[in-house]
Structure formats: structure tokens, C-alpha cells
Amino acid sequence: MIIDANVLIHLRKERKLTQKQLAEMVGIAERNYRRYEAGELDPLTSTTKALAEYFGVSIDYLVGRTENPEVNH
């Protein structure tokens, strides 16, 4: 699933986290996380879900399908 790198960078910086800190919190390798932000690697669906849950946003927001970050239940 292709994540919008700009959205990911914005969310991380908004929380004042380093790439390493966020990778550790989500349970992924820092190297892979850096590649997500660089647009060089697409995360697995489970990683996309973990990132969305961590940030409290919808997957649609992470992949750039909507500008509304809210999760619809």
C-alpha cells in the first residue's frame, strides 16, 4: 500500500519524533521507515495499519485518498 511520504513526514514532525523513535514505537526497522519517507519502499498492509493506528488517522489519509485524517467508525 503506497503511503504519501509527505503526510507521513508531517505526522511524525508534528509529534516531534525522530525516524528512529517512530520506527521503534511501531515495531519496524528504522532503515525501512526511512525508505517509506523517501518513497523508496511501500510498507506492508500491517505496517500501514500500525502507522494509522499510532497517529490516530485513517488509512485513506495516509495513502492520500482524502485530506480528512479522521477515522470513520
Chimera marker file (.cmm) of the C-alpha trace (Angstrom):
<marker_set name="trace">
<marker id="1" x="0.000" y="0.000" z="0.000" r="1" g="1" b="0" radius="0.5"/>
<marker id="2" x="1.551" y="3.277" z="-1.109" r="1" g="1" b="0" radius="0.5"/>
<marker id="3" x="1.788" y="5.818" z="1.715" r="1" g="1" b="0" radius="0.5"/>
<marker id="4" x="2.010" y="9.517" z="0.930" r="1" g="1" b="0" radius="0.5"/>
<marker id="5" x="5.525" y="10.295" z="2.189" r="1" g="1" b="0" radius="0.5"/>
<marker id="6" x="4.682" y="13.962" z="2.797" r="1" g="1" b="0" radius="0.5"/>
<marker id="7" x="1.788" y="13.015" z="5.071" r="1" g="1" b="0" radius="0.5"/>
<marker id="8" x="3.994" y="10.597" z="6.983" r="1" g="1" b="0" radius="0.5"/>
<marker id="9" x="6.734" y="13.209" z="7.437" r="1" g="1" b="0" radius="0.5"/>
<marker id="10" x="4.193" y="15.812" z="8.564" r="1" g="1" b="0" radius="0.5"/>
<marker id="11" x="2.618" y="13.499" z="11.137" r="1" g="1" b="0" radius="0.5"/>
<marker id="12" x="5.992" y="12.474" z="12.553" r="1" g="1" b="0" radius="0.5"/>
<marker id="13" x="7.322" y="16.031" z="12.787" r="1" g="1" b="0" radius="0.5"/>
<marker id="14" x="4.051" y="17.259" z="14.291" r="1" g="1" b="0" radius="0.5"/>
<marker id="15" x="4.746" y="14.903" z="17.204" r="1" g="1" b="0" radius="0.5"/>
<marker id="16" x="8.431" y="15.922" z="17.312" r="1" g="1" b="0" radius="0.5"/>
<marker id="17" x="9.657" y="12.372" z="16.791" r="1" g="1" b="0" radius="0.5"/>
<marker id="18" x="12.782" y="11.188" z="15.058" r="1" g="1" b="0" radius="0.5"/>
<marker id="19" x="12.543" y="8.493" z="12.424" r="1" g="1" b="0" radius="0.5"/>
<marker id="20" x="14.238" y="6.110" z="14.832" r="1" g="1" b="0" radius="0.5"/>
<marker id="21" x="11.772" y="6.855" z="17.640" r="1" g="1" b="0" radius="0.5"/>
<marker id="22" x="8.756" y="6.316" z="15.425" r="1" g="1" b="0" radius="0.5"/>
<marker id="23" x="10.149" y="3.115" z="13.945" r="1" g="1" b="0" radius="0.5"/>
<marker id="24" x="10.703" y="1.740" z="17.453" r="1" g="1" b="0" radius="0.5"/>
<marker id="25" x="7.202" y="2.726" z="18.582" r="1" g="1" b="0" radius="0.5"/>
<marker id="26" x="5.600" y="0.977" z="15.627" r="1" g="1" b="0" radius="0.5"/>
<marker id="27" x="7.939" y="-2.009" z="15.780" r="1" g="1" b="0" radius="0.5"/>
<marker id="28" x="9.664" y="-1.705" z="12.412" r="1" g="1" b="0" radius="0.5"/>
<marker id="29" x="13.265" y="-1.326" z="11.308" r="1" g="1" b="0" radius="0.5"/>
<marker id="30" x="14.481" y="2.272" z="11.188" r="1" g="1" b="0" radius="0.5"/>
<marker id="31" x="16.005" y="1.641" z="7.767" r="1" g="1" b="0" radius="0.5"/>
<marker id="32" x="12.620" y="0.604" z="6.389" r="1" g="1" b="0" radius="0.5"/>
<marker id="33" x="10.906" y="3.608" z="7.928" r="1" g="1" b="0" radius="0.5"/>
<marker id="34" x="13.455" y="5.954" z="6.338" r="1" g="1" b="0" radius="0.5"/>
<marker id="35" x="12.708" y="4.333" z="2.997" r="1" g="1" b="0" radius="0.5"/>
<marker id="36" x="8.946" y="4.896" z="3.480" r="1" g="1" b="0" radius="0.5"/>
<marker id="37" x="9.555" y="8.623" z="3.972" r="1" g="1" b="0" radius="0.5"/>
<marker id="38" x="11.886" y="8.712" z="0.964" r="1" g="1" b="0" radius="0.5"/>
<marker id="39" x="9.260" y="6.997" z="-1.193" r="1" g="1" b="0" radius="0.5"/>
<marker id="40" x="11.635" y="4.116" z="-1.908" r="1" g="1" b="0" radius="0.5"/>
<marker id="41" x="9.626" y="1.371" z="-0.217" r="1" g="1" b="0" radius="0.5"/>
<marker id="42" x="5.941" y="0.713" z="0.313" r="1" g="1" b="0" radius="0.5"/>
<marker id="43" x="5.063" y="-0.705" z="3.729" r="1" g="1" b="0" radius="0.5"/>
<marker id="44" x="3.175" y="-3.914" z="4.247" r="1" g="1" b="0" radius="0.5"/>
<marker id="45" x="-0.536" y="-3.560" z="4.923" r="1" g="1" b="0" radius="0.5"/>
<marker id="46" x="0.056" y="-4.461" z="8.576" r="1" g="1" b="0" radius="0.5"/>
<marker id="47" x="2.634" y="-1.673" z="8.901" r="1" g="1" b="0" radius="0.5"/>
<marker id="48" x="0.315" y="0.833" z="7.224" r="1" g="1" b="0" radius="0.5"/>
<marker id="49" x="-2.389" y="-0.163" z="9.693" r="1" g="1" b="0" radius="0.5"/>
<marker id="50" x="0.020" y="0.190" z="12.639" r="1" g="1" b="0" radius="0.5"/>
<marker id="51" x="1.081" y="3.663" z="11.484" r="1" g="1" b="0" radius="0.5"/>
<marker id="52" x="-2.547" y="4.755" z="11.033" r="1" g="1" b="0" radius="0.5"/>
<marker id="53" x="-3.436" y="3.466" z="14.491" r="1" g="1" b="0" radius="0.5"/>
<marker id="54" x="-0.407" y="5.127" z="16.083" r="1" g="1" b="0" radius="0.5"/>
<marker id="55" x="-1.234" y="8.509" z="14.550" r="1" g="1" b="0" radius="0.5"/>
<marker id="56" x="-4.994" y="8.104" z="15.009" r="1" g="1" b="0" radius="0.5"/>
<marker id="57" x="-5.719" y="8.701" z="11.329" r="1" g="1" b="0" radius="0.5"/>
<marker id="58" x="-7.428" y="6.728" z="8.591" r="1" g="1" b="0" radius="0.5"/>
<marker id="59" x="-5.501" y="4.617" z="6.128" r="1" g="1" b="0" radius="0.5"/>
<marker id="60" x="-7.129" y="6.661" z="3.370" r="1" g="1" b="0" radius="0.5"/>
<marker id="61" x="-5.452" y="9.748" z="4.844" r="1" g="1" b="0" radius="0.5"/>
<marker id="62" x="-2.057" y="8.031" z="4.948" r="1" g="1" b="0" radius="0.5"/>
<marker id="63" x="-2.270" y="6.994" z="1.315" r="1" g="1" b="0" radius="0.5"/>
<marker id="64" x="-3.501" y="10.390" z="0.141" r="1" g="1" b="0" radius="0.5"/>
<marker id="65" x="-7.050" y="9.404" z="-0.824" r="1" g="1" b="0" radius="0.5"/>
<marker id="66" x="-8.547" y="12.037" z="1.454" r="1" g="1" b="0" radius="0.5"/>
<marker id="67" x="-7.442" y="15.199" z="3.212" r="1" g="1" b="0" radius="0.5"/>
<marker id="68" x="-9.618" y="14.278" z="6.195" r="1" g="1" b="0" radius="0.5"/>
<marker id="69" x="-7.495" y="12.461" z="8.785" r="1" g="1" b="0" radius="0.5"/>
<marker id="70" x="-10.497" y="11.278" z="10.814" r="1" g="1" b="0" radius="0.5"/>
<marker id="71" x="-11.256" y="7.607" z="11.112" r="1" g="1" b="0" radius="0.5"/>
<marker id="72" x="-14.889" y="6.815" z="10.284" r="1" g="1" b="0" radius="0.5"/>
<marker id="73" x="-16.382" y="4.161" z="12.513" r="1" g="1" b="0" radius="0.5"/>
<link id1="1" id2="2" r="1" g="1" b="0" radius="0.2"/>
<link id1="2" id2="3" r="1" g="1" b="0" radius="0.2"/>
<link id1="3" id2="4" r="1" g="1" b="0" radius="0.2"/>
<link id1="4" id2="5" r="1" g="1" b="0" radius="0.2"/>
<link id1="5" id2="6" r="1" g="1" b="0" radius="0.2"/>
<link id1="6" id2="7" r="1" g="1" b="0" radius="0.2"/>
<link id1="7" id2="8" r="1" g="1" b="0" radius="0.2"/>
<link id1="8" id2="9" r="1" g="1" b="0" radius="0.2"/>
<link id1="9" id2="10" r="1" g="1" b="0" radius="0.2"/>
<link id1="10" id2="11" r="1" g="1" b="0" radius="0.2"/>
<link id1="11" id2="12" r="1" g="1" b="0" radius="0.2"/>
<link id1="12" id2="13" r="1" g="1" b="0" radius="0.2"/>
<link id1="13" id2="14" r="1" g="1" b="0" radius="0.2"/>
<link id1="14" id2="15" r="1" g="1" b="0" radius="0.2"/>
<link id1="15" id2="16" r="1" g="1" b="0" radius="0.2"/>
<link id1="16" id2="17" r="1" g="1" b="0" radius="0.2"/>
<link id1="17" id2="18" r="1" g="1" b="0" radius="0.2"/>
<link id1="18" id2="19" r="1" g="1" b="0" radius="0.2"/>
<link id1="19" id2="20" r="1" g="1" b="0" radius="0.2"/>
<link id1="20" id2="21" r="1" g="1" b="0" radius="0.2"/>
<link id1="21" id2="22" r="1" g="1" b="0" radius="0.2"/>
<link id1="22" id2="23" r="1" g="1" b="0" radius="0.2"/>
<link id1="23" id2="24" r="1" g="1" b="0" radius="0.2"/>
<link id1="24" id2="25" r="1" g="1" b="0" radius="0.2"/>
<link id1="25" id2="26" r="1" g="1" b="0" radius="0.2"/>
<link id1="26" id2="27" r="1" g="1" b="0" radius="0.2"/>
<link id1="27" id2="28" r="1" g="1" b="0" radius="0.2"/>
<link id1="28" id2="29" r="1" g="1" b="0" radius="0.2"/>
<link id1="29" id2="30" r="1" g="1" b="0" radius="0.2"/>
<link id1="30" id2="31" r="1" g="1" b="0" radius="0.2"/>
<link id1="31" id2="32" r="1" g="1" b="0" radius="0.2"/>
<link id1="32" id2="33" r="1" g="1" b="0" radius="0.2"/>
<link id1="33" id2="34" r="1" g="1" b="0" radius="0.2"/>
<link id1="34" id2="35" r="1" g="1" b="0" radius="0.2"/>
<link id1="35" id2="36" r="1" g="1" b="0" radius="0.2"/>
<link id1="36" id2="37" r="1" g="1" b="0" radius="0.2"/>
<link id1="37" id2="38" r="1" g="1" b="0" radius="0.2"/>
<link id1="38" id2="39" r="1" g="1" b="0" radius="0.2"/>
<link id1="39" id2="40" r="1" g="1" b="0" radius="0.2"/>
<link id1="40" id2="41" r="1" g="1" b="0" radius="0.2"/>
<link id1="41" id2="42" r="1" g="1" b="0" radius="0.2"/>
<link id1="42" id2="43" r="1" g="1" b="0" radius="0.2"/>
<link id1="43" id2="44" r="1" g="1" b="0" radius="0.2"/>
<link id1="44" id2="45" r="1" g="1" b="0" radius="0.2"/>
<link id1="45" id2="46" r="1" g="1" b="0" radius="0.2"/>
<link id1="46" id2="47" r="1" g="1" b="0" radius="0.2"/>
<link id1="47" id2="48" r="1" g="1" b="0" radius="0.2"/>
<link id1="48" id2="49" r="1" g="1" b="0" radius="0.2"/>
<link id1="49" id2="50" r="1" g="1" b="0" radius="0.2"/>
<link id1="50" id2="51" r="1" g="1" b="0" radius="0.2"/>
<link id1="51" id2="52" r="1" g="1" b="0" radius="0.2"/>
<link id1="52" id2="53" r="1" g="1" b="0" radius="0.2"/>
<link id1="53" id2="54" r="1" g="1" b="0" radius="0.2"/>
<link id1="54" id2="55" r="1" g="1" b="0" radius="0.2"/>
<link id1="55" id2="56" r="1" g="1" b="0" radius="0.2"/>
<link id1="56" id2="57" r="1" g="1" b="0" radius="0.2"/>
<link id1="57" id2="58" r="1" g="1" b="0" radius="0.2"/>
<link id1="58" id2="59" r="1" g="1" b="0" radius="0.2"/>
<link id1="59" id2="60" r="1" g="1" b="0" radius="0.2"/>
<link id1="60" id2="61" r="1" g="1" b="0" radius="0.2"/>
<link id1="61" id2="62" r="1" g="1" b="0" radius="0.2"/>
<link id1="62" id2="63" r="1" g="1" b="0" radius="0.2"/>
<link id1="63" id2="64" r="1" g="1" b="0" radius="0.2"/>
<link id1="64" id2="65" r="1" g="1" b="0" radius="0.2"/>
<link id1="65" id2="66" r="1" g="1" b="0" radius="0.2"/>
<link id1="66" id2="67" r="1" g="1" b="0" radius="0.2"/>
<link id1="67" id2="68" r="1" g="1" b="0" radius="0.2"/>
<link id1="68" id2="69" r="1" g="1" b="0" radius="0.2"/>
<link id1="69" id2="70" r="1" g="1" b="0" radius="0.2"/>
<link id1="70" id2="71" r="1" g="1" b="0" radius="0.2"/>
<link id1="71" id2="72" r="1" g="1" b="0" radius="0.2"/>
<link id1="72" id2="73" r="1" g="1" b="0" radius="0.2"/>
</marker_set>
